[in-house]
Amino acid sequence: MTNPPEHARTDSLMAPPPGCPAHVSGSHAGATRLYGTEAESDPYGLYERLRAKHGPVAPVLLSGDLPAWLVLGYRETLDVTRTPSRFSRDSRNWRDFREGRVAPDHPLTPVTAWQPICTFADGEQHERWRGAVNDSIARFDKRGIRRHVTQCVNQLVDRFCASGRAELVSEFAEHLPMMAMTQLLGMPEEYSPQLVKACRDMLRGTETAVASNEFLQETLRRLVARKHAQPGADFTSWMLEHSSGLSDDEVQQHLRLVLIAAFESTANVIANTLKMVLTDVRFRASLAGGHMTLPDAVEQVLWDEPPFITILGRWATQDTELGGQQIKSGDALVLGLAAANMDKAVRPDLDAPIHGNRAHLAFSGGAHECPGQDVGRAIAGTGIDTLLWRLPDLNLACEESELTYRSAMMTRHLAELPVKFTAHQPQLTDLDTYESPSTMPGSSAQPALGPEAGTAEPATARSAWWRSITKWLRRR
């Protein structure tokens, strides 16, 4: 594992931000901004400096200098996620929102404005909404997902395999999850490129984030209307027909939630795992010796580089104490998932490999833990497996030191991952795991992603990752 860089300046930790607004006072006077140049250039280094100065909970400022608490400790993060009576997911508890400091066009509005979805609810309402999501996700057949992902990988690889070079973030990692998710949600695949752009823009909290959110909402609104008229074996149809009786707006907002979370998390896991495969000598040695599997590698990446580095948020329902800090009712809390995963209280040796340990907080924790994480693992694992099978002599096309990241408050992802390999013409049938279109979702021959499709996997599927990895290793 590469330790977080230590080069960024620390003077912003000591001095109050210039022009500090009147509502920022007391414990947050001089608090560090969780946005801007320093936070985006070196988030991991910033977390460690905040931990050294404040302990497991640090005062920070969000966009527009709104005060919040960044939870850096592993145990403190679990405490927050497991006690909704003290730390609610209902953003209407946010004091700055109630007092009018979060305008409709604020960059954080798309991810903090209350919506009728499970991530903004606790108790019985959360159980109703979350139950519909869980039940609908449970109807997917993982074998069907893997078949569809394999087809998507073939389509993507065929676009660049003749050149002998590719950029795996923009040409592969970002497109594969959206191609898979549009199919799972029951929408046309040609929507994928526009949705990738809109989701990225919204998550970065740019000046056009609100407009990107509106585009996404309108796209999903049309999808819900279409599925009323033409239901199918897809997540949207299953949500509409669920016994909980969700309204169209409730279904639409949950589609948005699932699409955004699945896209960002899976794209980052794919890119970061591929980087690890291509650059980490210890990883290749472990694979060659049979000490680490590809699923192990995915879990290692989820510990070291979680797809969402922070999550906003939780809102205090009462005055309370957390990590030595006095939290006031209405305060906002940001879960520092990446920082919690690096907490030496639970992980004293950050360089030691973690084989298959899923105790990380990459998918948050408690009742609001990500419900679709196994679908994301299936997309990422199958996607990487198939890519290495198609391109067995894949190598990084630059020095590892040249790789850069783009960061925002909640996300950090590779800007580019250039690779080279032996050029060859598109040839879908040269992949022994390739599935014909007749077995793809939506085919009259077999609704591969539908319910009652069985869960047992053949031996060839269970060993597919090892065949592709060993084939790739032999070419190194």
C-alpha positions as CSV (number, residue, x, y, z in Angstrom):
1,M,0.0,0.0,0.0
2,T,1.2,3.5,-0.8
3,N,1.0,5.8,2.2
4,P,-0.8,9.1,1.8
5,P,1.4,11.9,0.6
6,E,2.7,14.3,3.3
7,H,3.6,17.3,1.1
8,A,0.7,19.6,1.5
9,R,1.0,22.7,3.7
10,T,-0.4,22.7,7.2
11,D,-0.7,26.4,7.8
12,S,-4.4,26.4,7.0
13,L,-4.9,24.2,10.0
14,M,-3.7,27.0,12.2
15,A,-5.3,30.2,10.9
16,P,-9.0,31.0,10.5
17,P,-10.2,31.2,6.9
18,P,-10.2,34.8,5.6
19,G,-13.6,36.4,5.7
20,C,-15.0,33.8,8.2
21,P,-18.8,34.3,8.2
22,A,-20.6,35.3,11.4
23,H,-22.3,31.9,11.9
24,V,-18.9,30.2,12.1
25,S,-17.7,30.7,15.7
26,G,-16.7,28.9,18.9
27,S,-15.4,25.4,18.1
28,H,-15.4,26.1,14.4
29,A,-13.5,29.4,14.4
30,G,-10.5,28.7,12.3
31,A,-11.8,25.3,11.2
32,T,-10.2,23.7,8.1
33,R,-12.2,23.8,4.9
34,L,-13.2,20.4,3.6
35,Y,-13.2,21.8,0.0
36,G,-10.8,23.8,-2.1
37,T,-7.2,23.2,-3.2
38,E,-5.7,21.6,-0.1
39,A,-8.6,19.2,0.6
40,E,-8.7,18.2,-3.1
41,S,-5.0,17.8,-3.7
42,D,-4.2,15.7,-0.6
43,P,-7.3,14.5,1.3
44,Y,-5.5,11.6,3.0
45,G,-2.8,13.8,4.3
46,L,-5.3,16.4,5.4
47,Y,-7.2,13.7,7.4
48,E,-4.1,12.6,9.2
49,R,-3.2,16.2,10.1
50,L,-6.7,16.8,11.4
51,R,-6.5,13.6,13.4
52,A,-3.2,14.6,15.0
53,K,-4.6,18.0,15.9
54,H,-8.1,17.2,17.0
55,G,-8.4,13.5,17.6
56,P,-11.1,11.2,16.1
57,V,-13.6,14.1,15.5
58,A,-12.5,17.4,13.9
59,P,-14.3,20.7,13.2
60,V,-14.4,21.5,9.4
61,L,-16.1,23.8,7.0
62,L,-18.2,22.6,4.1
63,S,-18.8,24.6,0.8
64,G,-20.0,28.1,1.7
65,D,-18.1,27.8,5.0
66,L,-20.9,25.8,6.6
67,P,-19.7,24.3,9.9
68,A,-19.6,20.5,10.3
69,W,-17.8,17.7,12.2
70,L,-15.6,15.3,10.3
71,V,-15.6,11.8,12.0
72,L,-12.1,10.3,11.5
73,G,-12.1,7.4,14.0
74,Y,-13.3,3.9,13.1
75,R,-15.1,3.3,16.4
76,E,-16.6,6.8,16.3
77,T,-17.9,6.3,12.8
78,L,-19.6,3.0,13.9
79,D,-21.1,4.9,16.9
80,V,-22.6,7.4,14.6
81,T,-24.0,4.9,12.1
82,R,-25.5,2.7,14.8
83,T,-27.2,5.3,16.9
84,P,-29.9,7.0,14.8
85,S,-31.5,8.3,18.0
86,R,-28.5,10.7,18.4
87,F,-27.4,11.0,14.8
88,S,-30.2,11.1,12.3
89,R,-30.1,10.7,8.5
90,D,-33.0,13.2,8.2
91,S,-31.3,16.3,6.8
92,R,-34.3,18.4,7.9
93,N,-32.6,18.3,11.3
94,W,-29.7,20.4,9.9
95,R,-29.6,23.8,11.7
96,D,-28.0,25.6,8.7
97,F,-30.7,24.3,6.5
98,R,-33.5,25.4,8.8
99,E,-31.9,28.8,9.2
100,G,-31.8,29.4,5.4
101,R,-28.0,29.1,4.8
102,V,-28.4,26.2,2.3
103,A,-29.9,27.8,-0.8
104,P,-31.6,25.7,-3.5
105,D,-28.6,26.4,-5.8
106,H,-26.0,25.5,-3.1
107,P,-23.5,22.9,-4.5
108,L,-24.5,20.5,-1.7
109,T,-28.2,20.7,-2.2
110,P,-28.4,17.7,-4.6
111,V,-27.0,15.4,-1.9
112,T,-28.4,17.0,1.2
113,A,-31.9,18.2,0.3
114,W,-34.4,15.9,2.0
115,Q,-36.0,13.4,-0.4
116,P,-38.5,10.5,0.1
117,I,-35.8,7.8,0.1
118,C,-34.3,5.4,2.6
119,T,-31.0,7.3,3.1
120,F,-32.9,10.3,4.6
121,A,-35.1,8.3,7.0
122,D,-34.8,6.3,10.2
123,G,-37.1,3.9,11.9
124,E,-40.3,2.5,10.3
125,Q,-40.1,4.8,7.3
126,H,-36.6,3.6,6.6
127,E,-37.6,0.0,7.0
128,R,-40.4,0.4,4.4
129,W,-38.2,2.1,1.8
130,R,-35.2,0.0,2.5
131,G,-37.3,-3.2,2.4
132,A,-38.4,-2.4,-1.1
133,V,-34.8,-1.8,-2.3
134,N,-33.5,-4.9,-0.6
135,D,-36.2,-7.1,-2.0
136,S,-35.8,-5.8,-5.5
137,I,-32.0,-6.2,-5.4
138,A,-32.4,-9.7,-4.1
139,R,-34.3,-10.7,-7.3
140,F,-31.2,-10.2,-9.4
141,D,-29.4,-13.4,-10.4
142,K,-25.6,-12.9,-10.1
143,R,-24.9,-15.3,-12.9
144,G,-27.1,-13.1,-15.1
145,I,-25.3,-10.0,-14.0
146,R,-21.9,-11.6,-14.8
147,R,-23.1,-12.7,-18.2
148,H,-24.2,-9.2,-19.0
149,V,-21.1,-7.6,-17.6
150,T,-19.0,-10.0,-19.7
151,Q,-20.8,-8.8,-22.8
152,C,-20.3,-5.1,-21.8
153,V,-16.6,-5.7,-21.3
154,N,-16.3,-7.2,-24.8
155,Q,-18.1,-4.3,-26.3
156,L,-15.7,-1.8,-24.5
157,V,-12.5,-3.7,-25.3
158,D,-13.5,-4.1,-28.9
159,R,-13.6,-0.3,-29.2
160,F,-9.8,0.1,-28.4
161,C,-8.2,-3.3,-28.8
162,A,-6.9,-2.6,-32.3
163,S,-4.9,0.4,-31.2
164,G,-2.8,-1.5,-28.6
165,R,-3.3,1.3,-26.1
166,A,-6.2,2.5,-23.9
167,E,-7.0,4.9,-21.0
168,L,-8.8,2.6,-18.6
169,V,-10.6,5.2,-16.5
170,S,-12.5,7.0,-19.2
171,E,-12.7,4.1,-21.7
172,F,-13.5,1.3,-19.3
173,A,-13.9,1.9,-15.5
174,E,-16.4,4.7,-15.9
175,H,-18.5,3.2,-18.6
176,L,-18.8,-0.4,-17.5
177,P,-20.8,0.2,-14.3
178,M,-23.2,2.6,-16.1
179,M,-23.7,0.1,-18.9
180,A,-24.5,-2.5,-16.4
181,M,-26.7,-0.3,-14.3
182,T,-28.8,1.0,-17.2
183,Q,-29.6,-2.6,-18.1
184,L,-30.4,-3.5,-14.5
185,L,-32.7,-0.5,-14.1
186,G,-34.3,-1.3,-17.5
187,M,-33.3,1.8,-19.4
188,P,-31.7,2.0,-22.9
189,E,-27.9,1.5,-22.9
190,E,-27.4,4.6,-25.1
191,Y,-28.2,6.7,-22.0
192,S,-24.9,5.6,-20.4
193,P,-22.5,8.4,-21.7
194,Q,-24.7,11.2,-20.7
195,L,-25.5,9.7,-17.3
196,V,-21.8,9.2,-16.6
197,K,-21.1,12.9,-17.2
198,A,-24.1,14.0,-15.1
199,C,-23.3,11.8,-12.1
200,R,-19.6,12.9,-12.1
201,D,-20.6,16.6,-12.2
202,M,-23.2,16.3,-9.5
203,L,-20.9,14.4,-7.1
204,R,-18.1,17.0,-7.6
205,G,-20.5,19.7,-6.4
206,T,-19.7,22.0,-9.3
207,E,-21.6,25.1,-10.2
208,T,-23.6,23.0,-12.7
209,A,-24.4,20.2,-10.2
210,V,-28.0,21.3,-9.8
211,A,-28.5,21.3,-13.6
212,S,-26.9,17.8,-13.8
213,N,-29.2,16.6,-11.1
214,E,-32.2,17.9,-13.0
215,F,-31.1,16.0,-16.1
216,L,-30.8,12.8,-14.1
217,Q,-34.2,13.3,-12.5
218,E,-36.0,13.9,-15.8
219,T,-34.4,10.8,-17.3
220,L,-35.6,8.7,-14.4
221,R,-39.0,10.3,-14.4
222,R,-39.5,9.2,-18.0
223,L,-38.2,5.7,-17.2
224,V,-40.8,5.3,-14.4
225,A,-43.6,6.3,-16.7
226,R,-42.4,3.9,-19.4
227,K,-42.2,1.0,-16.9
228,H,-45.8,1.5,-15.9
229,A,-46.8,0.9,-19.5
230,Q,-44.1,-1.8,-20.3
231,P,-42.9,-3.5,-17.1
232,G,-40.0,-6.0,-17.4
233,A,-37.6,-8.1,-15.4
234,D,-35.7,-5.1,-14.0
235,F,-35.2,-3.1,-10.8
236,T,-37.6,-0.3,-11.8
237,S,-40.5,-2.6,-12.5
238,W,-39.9,-4.6,-9.3
239,M,-39.9,-1.4,-7.2
240,L,-43.1,-0.3,-8.8
241,E,-44.8,-3.6,-8.1
242,H,-43.5,-4.0,-4.6
243,S,-46.0,-4.7,-1.8
244,S,-44.9,-1.5,0.1
245,G,-46.9,0.5,-2.5
246,L,-44.2,3.1,-3.3
247,S,-45.3,6.2,-5.2
248,D,-43.8,7.1,-8.5
249,D,-41.7,9.8,-6.9
250,E,-40.5,7.4,-4.2
251,V,-39.5,4.9,-6.9
252,Q,-37.8,7.7,-9.0
253,Q,-35.7,9.0,-6.1
254,H,-34.6,5.5,-5.1
255,L,-33.5,4.8,-8.7
256,R,-31.4,8.0,-8.6
257,L,-29.9,6.8,-5.3
258,V,-29.0,3.4,-6.6
259,L,-27.7,4.7,-9.9
260,I,-25.4,7.3,-8.4
261,A,-24.1,5.1,-5.6
262,A,-23.5,2.1,-7.8
263,F,-21.8,4.1,-10.6
264,E,-19.4,6.1,-8.5
265,S,-18.4,3.3,-6.1
266,T,-18.0,0.6,-8.8
267,A,-16.1,2.8,-11.2
268,N,-13.6,3.8,-8.5
269,V,-13.2,0.2,-7.3
270,I,-12.5,-1.0,-10.8
271,A,-10.0,1.8,-11.5
272,N,-8.2,1.4,-8.2
273,T,-8.0,-2.4,-8.3
274,L,-6.6,-2.3,-11.9
275,K,-4.0,0.2,-10.7
276,M,-3.1,-2.2,-7.9
277,V,-2.9,-5.1,-10.3
278,L,-0.6,-3.2,-12.6
279,T,1.7,-1.5,-10.1
280,D,1.9,-3.4,-6.8
281,V,4.6,-6.0,-6.9
282,R,3.4,-7.6,-3.7
283,F,0.0,-8.1,-5.2
284,R,1.4,-10.0,-8.2
285,A,3.6,-12.1,-5.9
286,S,0.7,-13.0,-3.7
287,L,-1.4,-13.9,-6.7
288,A,1.3,-16.0,-8.2
289,G,1.8,-17.9,-4.9
290,G,-1.9,-18.4,-4.4
291,H,-1.9,-16.2,-1.2
292,M,-4.3,-13.6,-2.6
293,T,-7.3,-13.9,-4.8
294,L,-8.9,-11.2,-7.0
295,P,-11.8,-10.8,-4.5
296,D,-9.1,-10.4,-1.8
297,A,-7.5,-7.6,-3.9
298,V,-10.9,-5.9,-4.2
299,E,-11.3,-5.9,-0.4
300,Q,-7.8,-4.6,0.0
301,V,-8.7,-1.7,-2.3
302,L,-11.9,-1.1,-0.3
303,W,-9.8,-0.7,2.8
304,D,-7.1,1.5,1.3
305,E,-9.0,3.6,-1.3
306,P,-12.8,3.4,-0.6
307,P,-14.9,4.7,-3.5
308,F,-16.5,7.4,-1.3
309,I,-13.9,9.0,0.9
310,T,-16.5,10.8,3.0
311,I,-20.3,10.8,3.2
312,L,-22.5,13.7,4.2
313,G,-24.1,13.1,6.4
314,R,-25.7,12.7,9.7
315,W,-27.4,15.4,11.8
316,A,-27.3,15.5,15.6
317,T,-30.8,15.3,17.1
318,Q,-29.6,16.4,20.6
319,D,-26.6,17.9,22.3
320,T,-24.1,15.0,22.8
321,E,-20.4,14.1,23.0
322,L,-18.4,12.3,20.3
323,G,-14.7,11.7,20.3
324,G,-14.1,14.3,22.9
325,Q,-16.0,17.0,21.0
326,Q,-19.2,18.7,22.1
327,I,-21.8,18.2,19.3
328,K,-24.8,20.5,19.3
329,S,-28.3,19.6,18.2
330,G,-28.6,20.4,14.5
331,D,-24.9,20.0,13.8
332,A,-23.9,18.3,10.6
333,L,-21.5,15.3,10.6
334,V,-19.4,14.0,7.8
335,L,-18.4,10.3,7.9
336,G,-14.7,10.1,7.0
337,L,-14.8,6.6,5.6
338,A,-11.3,6.7,4.2
339,A,-9.9,8.1,7.4
340,A,-11.7,5.5,9.5
341,N,-10.3,2.7,7.4
342,M,-6.8,4.1,8.2
343,D,-7.4,4.4,12.0
344,K,-4.4,2.8,13.7
345,A,-6.7,1.9,16.6
346,V,-8.0,-1.0,14.5
347,R,-5.3,-1.2,11.9
348,P,-1.9,-0.6,13.5
349,D,0.1,-1.8,10.5
350,L,-1.2,0.0,7.4
351,D,1.2,-1.8,5.1
352,A,0.1,-5.3,6.1
353,P,-2.1,-7.0,3.5
354,I,-5.7,-7.7,4.5
355,H,-6.9,-11.0,3.0
356,G,-10.7,-11.0,2.5
357,N,-11.5,-8.9,5.6
358,R,-14.8,-7.1,5.0
359,A,-14.8,-5.1,8.3
360,H,-13.9,-1.9,6.4
361,L,-16.3,1.0,6.2
362,A,-16.1,1.5,2.4
363,F,-19.9,1.0,2.3
364,S,-20.6,2.8,5.6
365,G,-22.2,0.8,8.4
366,G,-25.3,0.3,10.5
367,A,-28.8,0.3,9.1
368,H,-27.7,2.5,6.2
369,E,-24.9,0.3,4.9
370,C,-25.0,0.1,1.1
371,P,-27.6,-2.5,0.1
372,G,-26.1,-3.1,-3.4
373,Q,-22.5,-3.7,-2.4
374,D,-22.5,-7.4,-3.6
375,V,-23.9,-6.3,-7.0
376,G,-21.0,-3.8,-7.2
377,R,-18.5,-6.5,-6.3
378,A,-20.0,-8.8,-9.0
379,I,-19.6,-6.0,-11.7
380,A,-16.1,-5.0,-10.6
381,G,-14.8,-8.6,-10.2
382,T,-16.3,-9.9,-13.5
383,G,-15.2,-6.7,-15.3
384,I,-11.6,-6.9,-14.2
385,D,-11.5,-10.7,-14.7
386,T,-12.8,-10.4,-18.3
387,L,-10.5,-7.5,-19.2
388,L,-7.4,-9.4,-18.1
389,W,-8.6,-12.4,-20.1
390,R,-9.0,-10.3,-23.2
391,L,-5.7,-8.4,-22.7
392,P,-3.3,-10.9,-21.1
393,D,-0.2,-8.7,-21.6
394,L,-1.7,-5.5,-20.2
395,N,0.9,-3.1,-18.8
396,L,1.0,0.4,-17.5
397,A,1.9,2.9,-20.2
398,C,3.5,5.5,-17.9
399,E,5.4,5.7,-14.7
400,E,3.4,5.0,-11.6
401,S,4.5,8.4,-10.2
402,E,2.8,10.1,-13.2
403,L,-0.7,8.8,-12.1
404,T,-2.9,11.6,-10.7
405,Y,-6.2,11.8,-8.8
406,R,-9.2,14.1,-8.9
407,S,-10.7,14.7,-5.6
408,A,-13.9,16.4,-4.2
409,M,-15.3,16.4,-0.8
410,M,-16.9,12.9,-1.1
411,T,-14.9,11.3,-3.8
412,R,-11.3,10.7,-5.0
413,H,-10.7,8.9,-8.3
414,L,-7.9,8.3,-10.7
415,A,-7.8,10.9,-13.4
416,E,-6.2,8.5,-16.0
417,L,-4.9,4.9,-16.1
418,P,-3.0,4.6,-19.5
419,V,-2.1,1.1,-20.6
420,K,-0.5,-0.7,-23.5
421,F,-0.9,-4.3,-24.8
422,T,-0.6,-6.3,-28.0
423,A,-3.0,-4.9,-30.6
424,H,-5.5,-7.2,-32.1
425,Q,-8.7,-7.0,-34.1
426,P,-12.1,-7.2,-32.3
427,Q,-12.9,-10.8,-31.9
428,L,-15.7,-11.5,-29.4
429,T,-15.7,-15.3,-29.9
430,D,-12.1,-15.7,-28.7
431,L,-13.4,-15.4,-25.1
432,D,-14.5,-18.8,-23.7
433,T,-16.8,-17.1,-21.2
434,Y,-18.5,-15.0,-23.9
435,E,-22.3,-15.3,-23.8
436,S,-24.4,-15.0,-27.0
437,P,-27.0,-12.2,-27.1
438,S,-29.7,-14.8,-26.7
439,T,-28.7,-15.2,-23.0
440,M,-28.7,-11.4,-22.3
441,P,-31.2,-9.6,-20.2
442,G,-34.3,-8.6,-22.2
443,S,-34.0,-11.5,-24.6
444,S,-37.1,-13.6,-25.1
445,A,-35.0,-16.7,-24.7
446,Q,-34.0,-16.1,-21.1
447,P,-34.5,-13.2,-18.7
448,A,-31.0,-13.7,-17.3
449,L,-31.3,-11.0,-14.6
450,G,-34.7,-12.1,-13.5
451,P,-35.9,-13.9,-10.3
452,E,-35.9,-17.6,-9.7
453,A,-32.9,-18.1,-12.0
454,G,-30.9,-20.0,-9.3
455,T,-27.9,-19.0,-7.3
456,A,-25.5,-21.9,-7.7
457,E,-22.5,-21.1,-9.9
458,P,-20.8,-23.7,-12.2
459,A,-17.2,-24.7,-11.5
460,T,-16.0,-22.8,-14.6
461,A,-17.5,-19.5,-13.2
462,R,-15.9,-20.0,-9.8
463,S,-12.5,-20.6,-11.4
464,A,-12.7,-17.9,-14.1
465,W,-10.9,-15.3,-12.1
466,W,-7.9,-17.6,-11.5
467,R,-7.6,-18.6,-15.2
468,S,-7.5,-15.0,-16.3
469,I,-5.1,-13.9,-13.5
470,T,-2.6,-16.8,-14.1
471,K,-2.8,-16.2,-17.9
472,W,-2.0,-12.5,-17.3
473,L,0.8,-13.3,-14.8
474,R,2.5,-15.7,-17.3
475,R,2.7,-12.8,-19.8
476,R,4.4,-10.4,-17.4
